Amino acid sequence: MKIRAARRQDREQVLAFCKHTFSWGDYVDRVWDTWFSAKNGRLLVGEHGGRPVAMSHVAICPDNSAWLEGVRVHPEFRRSGVATELLERMLAHAGRLGARQASAIVAINNTASQRMMEKNGFIVISNWVYYSTEAKLGARKTGARRAGPGDLPAIWEYLKQSRTYRQSAGRYVRSWQWYMLDSKAMRQLVKEGRVAVAGAPIDGIAIINNDGYWGRTDVLQVVYLDSEKSARDLLSFATNLYGQGGFSRLHILCHESRHLTSMVEKFRIKESERFLLYSKVITG
């Protein structure tokens, strides 16, 4: 098996064996062009007999960690070590660019990928759950509001003592990549108007993406949710934005905790999938 950088002409052959990755298909057709041209990553292809039979993508995040994604192998070449070869090549590429940590998500029911990650030194650092709905949700009263720059000290004080922040591994989601939620990232998110807070003093935080992802501008996403007391207010704030903004779908991604998930379910939003967030220190 030859692992190499993807070529533009690989696209159709790769998409052909990715059509039935999941019960609903795959998302690779929506991201191939972006991954191929992105300056912060590398799209890899596994070639056998002159044709592409595997692929993966590694991206370098703003915090200089590596994000691994999109590992796909042609059905005829599965269980032959190809995915592990791709994983090793992605880690090597990230290491050469100075990354010292690599992360990835694996679906809770994908035991084969879990075994591969763990065999290669990755550990689970957080459990996440993904909810999705296309339903029309009515307006709700809410005590949440959009955060401003003056809220940053209180936001950071809240996060420093937050159990959910620790259990989320200090991450939030952007375009299905889990980024570090540090003070620099929070400052930028507040500047962009993506943070909602509740309580006085602040006792809850949500990060909201209203720009969509992968060209899908019709999706509103809650990409971090954190509150023991005000989750209802934060979710009401988000569902009001969803209803008022003309979006066709609402996504909620949060740490898998009984308190948060039970509150989301009270809004009659159905769970779509659960994920394990894996991480590994890159050495050498």
MILUM-542849 format. One record per residue (C-alpha): residue number from 1; residue in one letter; x, y, z negated. Coordinates in steps of 0.1 Angstrom, whole numbers, plus 5000, padded with zeros to 4 digits. Layout:
REM residues N
<marlum pos="NUM" code="A" c1="X" c2="Y" c3="Z"/>
...
This chain:
REM residues 284
<marlum pos="1" code="M" c1="5000" c2="5000" c3="5000"/>
<marlum pos="2" code="K" c1="5014" c2="5034" c3="5010"/>
<marlum pos="3" code="I" c1="5002" c2="5064" c3="4988"/>
<marlum pos="4" code="R" c1="5005" c2="5097" c3="5007"/>
<marlum pos="5" code="A" c1="4990" c2="5131" c3="5009"/>
<marlum pos="6" code="A" c1="4957" c2="5132" c3="5026"/>
<marlum pos="7" code="R" c1="4954" c2="5143" c3="5062"/>
<marlum pos="8" code="R" c1="4925" c2="5161" c3="5078"/>
<marlum pos="9" code="Q" c1="4917" c2="5132" c3="5100"/>
<marlum pos="10" code="D" c1="4913" c2="5108" c3="5070"/>
<marlum pos="11" code="R" c1="4880" c2="5125" c3="5060"/>
<marlum pos="12" code="E" c1="4855" c2="5104" c3="5079"/>
<marlum pos="13" code="Q" c1="4871" c2="5070" c3="5072"/>
<marlum pos="14" code="V" c1="4873" c2="5078" c3="5035"/>
<marlum pos="15" code="L" c1="4837" c2="5091" c3="5033"/>
<marlum pos="16" code="A" c1="4826" c2="5059" c3="5050"/>
<marlum pos="17" code="F" c1="4837" c2="5037" c3="5021"/>
<marlum pos="18" code="C" c1="4825" c2="5062" c3="4995"/>
<marlum pos="19" code="K" c1="4789" c2="5061" c3="5006"/>
<marlum pos="20" code="H" c1="4777" c2="5036" c3="4980"/>
<marlum pos="21" code="T" c1="4800" c2="5043" c3="4951"/>
<marlum pos="22" code="F" c1="4770" c2="5051" c3="4928"/>
<marlum pos="23" code="S" c1="4734" c2="5041" c3="4930"/>
<marlum pos="24" code="W" c1="4727" c2="5076" c3="4944"/>
<marlum pos="25" code="G" c1="4757" c2="5077" c3="4968"/>
<marlum pos="26" code="D" c1="4787" c2="5099" c3="4960"/>
<marlum pos="27" code="Y" c1="4798" c2="5135" c3="4958"/>
<marlum pos="28" code="V" c1="4831" c2="5132" c3="4977"/>
<marlum pos="29" code="D" c1="4815" c2="5145" c3="5009"/>
<marlum pos="30" code="R" c1="4808" c2="5177" c3="4991"/>
<marlum pos="31" code="V" c1="4842" c2="5183" c3="4977"/>
<marlum pos="32" code="W" c1="4866" c2="5168" c3="5002"/>
<marlum pos="33" code="D" c1="4872" c2="5200" c3="5021"/>
<marlum pos="34" code="T" c1="4877" c2="5220" c3="4988"/>
<marlum pos="35" code="W" c1="4901" c2="5194" c3="4974"/>
<marlum pos="36" code="F" c1="4920" c2="5191" c3="5007"/>
<marlum pos="37" code="S" c1="4927" c2="5229" c3="5009"/>
<marlum pos="38" code="A" c1="4930" c2="5237" c3="4972"/>
<marlum pos="39" code="K" c1="4964" c2="5252" c3="4962"/>
<marlum pos="40" code="N" c1="4962" c2="5239" c3="4926"/>
<marlum pos="41" code="G" c1="4960" c2="5202" c3="4934"/>
<marlum pos="42" code="R" c1="4968" c2="5173" c3="4956"/>
<marlum pos="43" code="L" c1="4944" c2="5150" c3="4975"/>
<marlum pos="44" code="L" c1="4960" c2="5115" c3="4978"/>
<marlum pos="45" code="V" c1="4951" c2="5086" c3="5001"/>
<marlum pos="46" code="G" c1="4961" c2="5050" c3="4999"/>
<marlum pos="47" code="E" c1="4969" c2="5036" c3="5034"/>
<marlum pos="48" code="H" c1="4969" c2="5000" c3="5044"/>
<marlum pos="49" code="G" c1="4974" c2="4988" c3="5080"/>
<marlum pos="50" code="G" c1="4973" c2="5023" c3="5093"/>
<marlum pos="51" code="R" c1="4939" c2="5032" c3="5078"/>
<marlum pos="52" code="P" c1="4929" c2="5050" c3="5045"/>
<marlum pos="53" code="V" c1="4914" c2="5026" c3="5020"/>
<marlum pos="54" code="A" c1="4917" c2="5046" c3="4988"/>
<marlum pos="55" code="M" c1="4917" c2="5082" c3="4975"/>
<marlum pos="56" code="S" c1="4921" c2="5103" c3="4944"/>
<marlum pos="57" code="H" c1="4925" c2="5140" c3="4935"/>
<marlum pos="58" code="V" c1="4947" c2="5157" c3="4908"/>
<marlum pos="59" code="A" c1="4943" c2="5194" c3="4899"/>
<marlum pos="60" code="I" c1="4963" c2="5216" c3="4877"/>
<marlum pos="61" code="C" c1="4940" c2="5236" c3="4854"/>
<marlum pos="62" code="P" c1="4945" c2="5272" c3="4842"/>
<marlum pos="63" code="D" c1="4960" c2="5259" c3="4809"/>
<marlum pos="64" code="N" c1="4986" c2="5239" c3="4829"/>
<marlum pos="65" code="S" c1="4971" c2="5206" c3="4821"/>
<marlum pos="66" code="A" c1="4962" c2="5181" c3="4848"/>
<marlum pos="67" code="W" c1="4927" c2="5169" c3="4857"/>
<marlum pos="68" code="L" c1="4924" c2="5135" c3="4874"/>
<marlum pos="69" code="E" c1="4893" c2="5127" c3="4895"/>
<marlum pos="70" code="G" c1="4878" c2="5111" c3="4925"/>
<marlum pos="71" code="V" c1="4895" c2="5077" c3="4923"/>
<marlum pos="72" code="R" c1="4879" c2="5056" c3="4950"/>
<marlum pos="73" code="V" c1="4889" c2="5023" c3="4965"/>
<marlum pos="74" code="H" c1="4875" c2="5005" c3="4995"/>
<marlum pos="75" code="P" c1="4855" c2="4974" c3="4983"/>
<marlum pos="76" code="E" c1="4879" c2="4950" c3="5001"/>
<marlum pos="77" code="F" c1="4909" c2="4964" c3="4981"/>
<marlum pos="78" code="R" c1="4894" c2="4966" c3="4946"/>
<marlum pos="79" code="R" c1="4910" c2="4947" c3="4917"/>
<marlum pos="80" code="S" c1="4944" c2="4947" c3="4934"/>
<marlum pos="81" code="G" c1="4961" c2="4975" c3="4915"/>
<marlum pos="82" code="V" c1="4954" c2="5003" c3="4940"/>
<marlum pos="83" code="A" c1="4936" c2="5025" c3="4914"/>
<marlum pos="84" code="T" c1="4965" c2="5022" c3="4890"/>
<marlum pos="85" code="E" c1="4990" c2="5031" c3="4918"/>
<marlum pos="86" code="L" c1="4969" c2="5062" c3="4925"/>
<marlum pos="87" code="L" c1="4968" c2="5071" c3="4888"/>
<marlum pos="88" code="E" c1="5006" c2="5067" c3="4885"/>
<marlum pos="89" code="R" c1="5011" c2="5089" c3="4915"/>
<marlum pos="90" code="M" c1="4988" c2="5116" c3="4902"/>
<marlum pos="91" code="L" c1="5006" c2="5117" c3="4868"/>
<marlum pos="92" code="A" c1="5039" c2="5119" c3="4886"/>
<marlum pos="93" code="H" c1="5028" c2="5148" c3="4907"/>
<marlum pos="94" code="A" c1="5013" c2="5166" c3="4877"/>
<marlum pos="95" code="G" c1="5045" c2="5161" c3="4857"/>
<marlum pos="96" code="R" c1="5067" c2="5176" c3="4885"/>
<marlum pos="97" code="L" c1="5045" c2="5207" c3="4883"/>
<marlum pos="98" code="G" c1="5051" c2="5210" c3="4846"/>
<marlum pos="99" code="A" c1="5018" c2="5196" c3="4832"/>
<marlum pos="100" code="R" c1="5022" c2="5179" c3="4798"/>
<marlum pos="101" code="Q" c1="4987" c2="5166" c3="4794"/>
<marlum pos="102" code="A" c1="4963" c2="5148" c3="4818"/>
<marlum pos="103" code="S" c1="4926" c2="5142" c3="4813"/>
<marlum pos="104" code="A" c1="4897" c2="5126" c3="4831"/>
<marlum pos="105" code="I" c1="4861" c2="5114" c3="4825"/>
<marlum pos="106" code="V" c1="4848" c2="5079" c3="4829"/>
<marlum pos="107" code="A" c1="4811" c2="5069" c3="4828"/>
<marlum pos="108" code="I" c1="4801" c2="5050" c3="4797"/>
<marlum pos="109" code="N" c1="4791" c2="5020" c3="4818"/>
<marlum pos="110" code="N" c1="4822" c2="5019" c3="4839"/>
<marlum pos="111" code="T" c1="4842" c2="4994" c3="4819"/>
<marlum pos="112" code="A" c1="4866" c2="4986" c3="4847"/>
<marlum pos="113" code="S" c1="4878" c2="5022" c3="4848"/>
<marlum pos="114" code="Q" c1="4879" c2="5024" c3="4810"/>
<marlum pos="115" code="R" c1="4902" c2="4994" c3="4809"/>
<marlum pos="116" code="M" c1="4925" c2="5009" c3="4835"/>
<marlum pos="117" code="M" c1="4927" c2="5042" c3="4817"/>
<marlum pos="118" code="E" c1="4935" c2="5025" c3="4783"/>
<marlum pos="119" code="K" c1="4960" c2="5001" c3="4799"/>
<marlum pos="120" code="N" c1="4978" c2="5032" c3="4812"/>
<marlum pos="121" code="G" c1="4980" c2="5049" c3="4778"/>
<marlum pos="122" code="F" c1="4949" c2="5071" c3="4779"/>
<marlum pos="123" code="I" c1="4928" c2="5075" c3="4748"/>
<marlum pos="124" code="V" c1="4892" c2="5087" c3="4743"/>
<marlum pos="125" code="I" c1="4892" c2="5121" c3="4727"/>
<marlum pos="126" code="S" c1="4855" c2="5130" c3="4731"/>
<marlum pos="127" code="N" c1="4821" c2="5116" c3="4741"/>
<marlum pos="128" code="W" c1="4798" c2="5138" c3="4763"/>
<marlum pos="129" code="V" c1="4763" c2="5135" c3="4776"/>
<marlum pos="130" code="Y" c1="4748" c2="5150" c3="4807"/>
<marlum pos="131" code="Y" c1="4711" c2="5160" c3="4811"/>
<marlum pos="132" code="S" c1="4694" c2="5171" c3="4842"/>
<marlum pos="133" code="T" c1="4659" c2="5183" c3="4852"/>
<marlum pos="134" code="E" c1="4640" c2="5198" c3="4881"/>
<marlum pos="135" code="A" c1="4609" c2="5205" c3="4860"/>
<marlum pos="136" code="K" c1="4595" c2="5239" c3="4856"/>
<marlum pos="137" code="L" c1="4600" c2="5249" c3="4820"/>
<marlum pos="138" code="G" c1="4578" c2="5276" c3="4804"/>
<marlum pos="139" code="A" c1="4592" c2="5307" c3="4788"/>
<marlum pos="140" code="R" c1="4601" c2="5304" c3="4751"/>
<marlum pos="141" code="K" c1="4609" c2="5328" c3="4723"/>
<marlum pos="142" code="T" c1="4646" c2="5329" c3="4715"/>
<marlum pos="143" code="G" c1="4668" c2="5347" c3="4690"/>
<marlum pos="144" code="A" c1="4699" c2="5341" c3="4713"/>
<marlum pos="145" code="R" c1="4715" c2="5368" c3="4733"/>
<marlum pos="146" code="R" c1="4743" c2="5374" c3="4757"/>
<marlum pos="147" code="A" c1="4776" c2="5379" c3="4739"/>
<marlum pos="148" code="G" c1="4797" c2="5410" c3="4744"/>
<marlum pos="149" code="P" c1="4834" c2="5418" c3="4738"/>
<marlum pos="150" code="G" c1="4826" c2="5429" c3="4702"/>
<marlum pos="151" code="D" c1="4815" c2="5394" c3="4694"/>
<marlum pos="152" code="L" c1="4848" c2="5378" c3="4702"/>
<marlum pos="153" code="P" c1="4863" c2="5378" c3="4666"/>
<marlum pos="154" code="A" c1="4831" c2="5363" c3="4652"/>
<marlum pos="155" code="I" c1="4828" c2="5337" c3="4680"/>
<marlum pos="156" code="W" c1="4864" c2="5326" c3="4674"/>
<marlum pos="157" code="E" c1="4859" c2="5324" c3="4636"/>
<marlum pos="158" code="Y" c1="4828" c2="5302" c3="4642"/>
<marlum pos="159" code="L" c1="4846" c2="5279" c3="4666"/>
<marlum pos="160" code="K" c1="4876" c2="5275" c3="4642"/>
<marlum pos="161" code="Q" c1="4852" c2="5259" c3="4616"/>
<marlum pos="162" code="S" c1="4829" c2="5242" c3="4640"/>
<marlum pos="163" code="R" c1="4827" c2="5204" c3="4638"/>
<marlum pos="164" code="T" c1="4812" c2="5203" c3="4673"/>
<marlum pos="165" code="Y" c1="4841" c2="5222" c3="4687"/>
<marlum pos="166" code="R" c1="4865" c2="5196" c3="4673"/>
<marlum pos="167" code="Q" c1="4844" c2="5167" c3="4684"/>
<marlum pos="168" code="S" c1="4842" c2="5183" c3="4719"/>
<marlum pos="169" code="A" c1="4880" c2="5182" c3="4719"/>
<marlum pos="170" code="G" c1="4879" c2="5220" c3="4723"/>
<marlum pos="171" code="R" c1="4867" c2="5217" c3="4760"/>
<marlum pos="172" code="Y" c1="4840" c2="5231" c3="4782"/>
<marlum pos="173" code="V" c1="4831" c2="5222" c3="4818"/>
<marlum pos="174" code="R" c1="4837" c2="5241" c3="4850"/>
<marlum pos="175" code="S" c1="4829" c2="5224" c3="4883"/>
<marlum pos="176" code="W" c1="4829" c2="5190" c3="4866"/>
<marlum pos="177" code="Q" c1="4864" c2="5195" c3="4852"/>
<marlum pos="178" code="W" c1="4869" c2="5198" c3="4815"/>
<marlum pos="179" code="Y" c1="4890" c2="5228" c3="4806"/>
<marlum pos="180" code="M" c1="4905" c2="5239" c3="4772"/>
<marlum pos="181" code="L" c1="4882" c2="5264" c3="4754"/>
<marlum pos="182" code="D" c1="4909" c2="5285" c3="4738"/>
<marlum pos="183" code="S" c1="4908" c2="5322" c3="4729"/>
<marlum pos="184" code="K" c1="4920" c2="5333" c3="4763"/>
<marlum pos="185" code="A" c1="4893" c2="5313" c3="4781"/>
<marlum pos="186" code="M" c1="4866" c2="5326" c3="4757"/>
<marlum pos="187" code="R" c1="4877" c2="5362" c3="4763"/>
<marlum pos="188" code="Q" c1="4873" c2="5357" c3="4801"/>
<marlum pos="189" code="L" c1="4840" c2="5338" c3="4797"/>
<marlum pos="190" code="V" c1="4825" c2="5366" c3="4776"/>
<marlum pos="191" code="K" c1="4838" c2="5392" c3="4802"/>
<marlum pos="192" code="E" c1="4820" c2="5372" c3="4829"/>
<marlum pos="193" code="G" c1="4787" c2="5372" c3="4809"/>
<marlum pos="194" code="R" c1="4787" c2="5334" c3="4806"/>
<marlum pos="195" code="V" c1="4784" c2="5332" c3="4768"/>
<marlum pos="196" code="A" c1="4753" c2="5332" c3="4747"/>
<marlum pos="197" code="V" c1="4753" c2="5335" c3="4709"/>
<marlum pos="198" code="A" c1="4727" c2="5331" c3="4681"/>
<marlum pos="199" code="G" c1="4725" c2="5340" c3="4645"/>
<marlum pos="200" code="A" c1="4738" c2="5369" c3="4623"/>
<marlum pos="201" code="P" c1="4765" c2="5360" c3="4615"/>
<marlum pos="202" code="I" c1="4770" c2="5340" c3="4646"/>
<marlum pos="203" code="D" c1="4760" c2="5303" c3="4640"/>
<marlum pos="204" code="G" c1="4757" c2="5290" c3="4675"/>
<marlum pos="205" code="I" c1="4774" c2="5294" c3="4710"/>
<marlum pos="206" code="A" c1="4765" c2="5282" c3="4745"/>
<marlum pos="207" code="I" c1="4785" c2="5287" c3="4777"/>
<marlum pos="208" code="I" c1="4763" c2="5290" c3="4808"/>
<marlum pos="209" code="N" c1="4773" c2="5288" c3="4844"/>
<marlum pos="210" code="N" c1="4748" c2="5304" c3="4867"/>
<marlum pos="211" code="D" c1="4770" c2="5303" c3="4898"/>
<marlum pos="212" code="G" c1="4766" c2="5266" c3="4905"/>
<marlum pos="213" code="Y" c1="4794" c2="5244" c3="4918"/>
<marlum pos="214" code="W" c1="4806" c2="5227" c3="4950"/>
<marlum pos="215" code="G" c1="4785" c2="5252" c3="4970"/>
<marlum pos="216" code="R" c1="4753" c2="5244" c3="4950"/>
<marlum pos="217" code="T" c1="4741" c2="5278" c3="4940"/>
<marlum pos="218" code="D" c1="4707" c2="5266" c3="4930"/>
<marlum pos="219" code="V" c1="4719" c2="5249" c3="4898"/>
<marlum pos="220" code="L" c1="4721" c2="5265" c3="4863"/>
<marlum pos="221" code="Q" c1="4744" c2="5247" c3="4839"/>
<marlum pos="222" code="V" c1="4749" c2="5248" c3="4802"/>
<marlum pos="223" code="V" c1="4786" c2="5236" c3="4800"/>
<marlum pos="224" code="Y" c1="4792" c2="5239" c3="4763"/>
<marlum pos="225" code="L" c1="4767" c2="5238" c3="4734"/>
<marlum pos="226" code="D" c1="4775" c2="5242" c3="4698"/>
<marlum pos="227" code="S" c1="4752" c2="5249" c3="4668"/>
<marlum pos="228" code="E" c1="4739" c2="5232" c3="4637"/>
<marlum pos="229" code="K" c1="4712" c2="5258" c3="4631"/>
<marlum pos="230" code="S" c1="4704" c2="5276" c3="4664"/>
<marlum pos="231" code="A" c1="4705" c2="5250" c3="4691"/>
<marlum pos="232" code="R" c1="4668" c2="5256" c3="4698"/>
<marlum pos="233" code="D" c1="4674" c2="5293" c3="4704"/>
<marlum pos="234" code="L" c1="4704" c2="5287" c3="4726"/>
<marlum pos="235" code="L" c1="4685" c2="5261" c3="4747"/>
<marlum pos="236" code="S" c1="4655" c2="5284" c3="4750"/>
<marlum pos="237" code="F" c1="4678" c2="5312" c3="4762"/>
<marlum pos="238" code="A" c1="4692" c2="5289" c3="4789"/>
<marlum pos="239" code="T" c1="4658" c2="5275" c3="4800"/>
<marlum pos="240" code="N" c1="4644" c2="5311" c3="4802"/>
<marlum pos="241" code="L" c1="4674" c2="5320" c3="4825"/>
<marlum pos="242" code="Y" c1="4667" c2="5288" c3="4845"/>
<marlum pos="243" code="G" c1="4630" c2="5297" c3="4849"/>
<marlum pos="244" code="Q" c1="4635" c2="5334" c3="4857"/>
<marlum pos="245" code="G" c1="4665" c2="5329" c3="4880"/>
<marlum pos="246" code="G" c1="4648" c2="5308" c3="4907"/>
<marlum pos="247" code="F" c1="4671" c2="5278" c3="4901"/>
<marlum pos="248" code="S" c1="4659" c2="5244" c3="4913"/>
<marlum pos="249" code="R" c1="4678" c2="5223" c3="4888"/>
<marlum pos="250" code="L" c1="4691" c2="5226" c3="4852"/>
<marlum pos="251" code="H" c1="4721" c2="5207" c3="4839"/>
<marlum pos="252" code="I" c1="4731" c2="5205" c3="4803"/>
<marlum pos="253" code="L" c1="4765" c2="5190" c3="4793"/>
<marlum pos="254" code="C" c1="4774" c2="5187" c3="4757"/>
<marlum pos="255" code="H" c1="4791" c2="5166" c3="4731"/>
<marlum pos="256" code="E" c1="4772" c2="5135" c3="4723"/>
<marlum pos="257" code="S" c1="4759" c2="5142" c3="4688"/>
<marlum pos="258" code="R" c1="4725" c2="5132" c3="4673"/>
<marlum pos="259" code="H" c1="4717" c2="5168" c3="4664"/>
<marlum pos="260" code="L" c1="4724" c2="5183" c3="4699"/>
<marlum pos="261" code="T" c1="4710" c2="5154" c3="4719"/>
<marlum pos="262" code="S" c1="4677" c2="5152" c3="4699"/>
<marlum pos="263" code="M" c1="4672" c2="5190" c3="4704"/>
<marlum pos="264" code="V" c1="4678" c2="5188" c3="4742"/>
<marlum pos="265" code="E" c1="4653" c2="5159" c3="4743"/>
<marlum pos="266" code="K" c1="4627" c2="5181" c3="4726"/>
<marlum pos="267" code="F" c1="4627" c2="5202" c3="4757"/>
<marlum pos="268" code="R" c1="4617" c2="5171" c3="4777"/>
<marlum pos="269" code="I" c1="4650" c2="5171" c3="4796"/>
<marlum pos="270" code="K" c1="4661" c2="5136" c3="4805"/>
<marlum pos="271" code="E" c1="4695" c2="5121" c3="4800"/>
<marlum pos="272" code="S" c1="4713" c2="5113" c3="4832"/>
<marlum pos="273" code="E" c1="4746" c2="5099" c3="4821"/>
<marlum pos="274" code="R" c1="4772" c2="5096" c3="4793"/>
<marlum pos="275" code="F" c1="4809" c2="5101" c3="4797"/>
<marlum pos="276" code="L" c1="4841" c2="5093" c3="4778"/>
<marlum pos="277" code="L" c1="4867" c2="5121" c3="4780"/>
<marlum pos="278" code="Y" c1="4902" c2="5105" c3="4782"/>
<marlum pos="279" code="S" c1="4935" c2="5122" c3="4777"/>
<marlum pos="280" code="K" c1="4972" c2="5113" c3="4778"/>
<marlum pos="281" code="V" c1="5004" c2="5132" c3="4771"/>
<marlum pos="282" code="I" c1="5026" c2="5132" c3="4802"/>
<marlum pos="283" code="T" c1="5062" c2="5123" c3="4794"/>
<marlum pos="284" code="G" c1="5093" c2="5122" c3="4815"/>
